[in-house]
Amino acid sequence: MEIMSIFPEIEKIENKILQDKVVKSLEKAINMGGWKEEDLQMIPFTLLIPELLEGDNLVPKITIVDHIRAVTQMCIATYERYETFGLADKLNKDELIAGGLLHDVGKFIEYERNSSGKIVQKIEGKLIRHPAMGLEIVYEFELPILVRQAIVFHSKEGDKIPRLPEVDIIHRCDFLCFAPIKQIFGNSN
């Protein structure tokens, strides 16, 4: 499986050591989940919007890969806007991109395919959720604290702690790629 072709935004990380850790983290998560490359187009980015699934073949309108890439692209665009404000030197671009790419890494092991082929949340996912599961996956790679915070606190788990500025950007981009989509599909019925 060629992770860099699935997630080309990895190449925007200039630090090659960090780039390698992101690749290894994604590979490990996908392999632990038992997914093949073709399966990645069957995994919805969320199970909280059932309307994302199309027809009987259960192909999601927005996949986990689509979502991770969109969040990362929005993070990059935000960084570029901050450059025009003269604030980019206050942010770590490489770690922002890495955090965007890895924020939902735990979903690759939070979800599984059931006997009827439907993608469902594992019991572990219900009890631990993907942010904590993601942190467990990447532990061995000794990622920077900013990237680890992005994984574990990008979601509601981080609502009670002070997020680093880059993690706040990831959190907001993540919710821009969730809340309006949920409203759109919720209002389409």
Residue pairs with C-beta under 8 A, 6 or more apart in sequence:
1 27
1 30
1 36
1 37
2 37
3 10
3 23
3 26
3 27
3 30
4 10
4 11
4 23
6 26
6 37
6 40
6 65
7 26
7 65
7 68
7 69
7 72
7 101
9 69
9 72
9 73
9 76
9 97
9 100
9 101
10 19
10 22
10 23
10 97
10 101
11 19
12 76
12 97
13 19
13 22
13 94
13 97
13 98
14 93
14 94
15 94
18 94
18 95
18 98
18 143
18 144
18 147
21 98
21 138
21 141
21 142
21 143
22 98
22 101
22 102
24 141
25 102
25 105
25 137
25 138
25 141
25 143
26 101
26 102
26 105
26 108
28 137
28 138
29 105
29 106
29 108
29 109
29 134
29 137
30 40
30 108
32 108
32 109
32 137
33 108
33 109
33 111
33 112
34 112
35 43
35 108
39 113
40 63
40 64
40 65
41 59
41 63
41 65
42 58
42 59
42 60
42 63
42 113
42 119
43 60
43 63
43 64
43 65
43 107
43 108
43 111
43 119
44 52
44 53
44 60
44 62
44 63
44 64
44 119
45 52
45 60
45 62
45 63
45 64
45 66
45 67
45 68
45 104
45 107
45 177
45 178
46 52
46 67
46 178
47 111
47 119
47 120
47 121
48 182
49 181
49 182
49 185
49 186
51 185
51 186
51 188
51 189
52 60
52 61
52 62
52 181
52 185
53 59
53 60
53 61
54 60
54 61
58 117
58 118
58 119
60 119
62 181
64 104
64 107
64 108
67 104
67 177
68 100
68 101
68 103
68 104
70 177
71 100
71 103
71 104
71 170
71 173
71 174
71 177
72 97
72 100
72 101
74 100
74 173
74 176
74 177
75 96
75 97
75 99
75 100
75 166
75 169
75 170
75 173
76 96
76 97
76 100
78 169
78 173
79 88
79 91
79 93
79 96
79 169
82 88
82 90
82 91
90 165
91 165
91 166
91 169
92 144
92 146
92 166
95 144
95 146
95 147
95 166
96 146
96 166
96 169
96 170
98 143
98 144
98 147
98 150
99 146
99 147
99 149
99 150
99 151
99 154
99 166
99 167
99 170
100 150
100 170
100 173
102 134
102 138
102 143
102 147
102 150
102 151
103 134
103 150
103 151
103 154
103 170
103 174
104 130
104 134
104 154
104 174
105 130
105 134
105 137
105 138
105 151
106 129
106 130
106 131
106 132
106 133
106 134
106 135
106 136
106 137
106 151
107 130
107 134
108 137
109 122
109 124
109 125
109 130
109 133
109 137
110 121
110 122
110 124
110 125
110 129
110 130
110 133
111 119
111 120
111 121
111 122
111 125
112 119
112 120
112 122
113 119
113 120
114 120
124 133
125 133
129 155
129 157
130 155
131 151
131 152
131 153
131 154
131 155
131 157
131 158
132 152
132 157
134 151
134 152
135 148
135 151
135 152
138 147
138 148
138 151
145 164
146 164
146 166
146 167
149 158
149 163
149 164
149 167
150 166
150 167
150 170
152 158
153 161
153 163
153 167
153 171
154 167
154 170
154 171
154 174
155 171
155 174
158 167
158 171
163 171
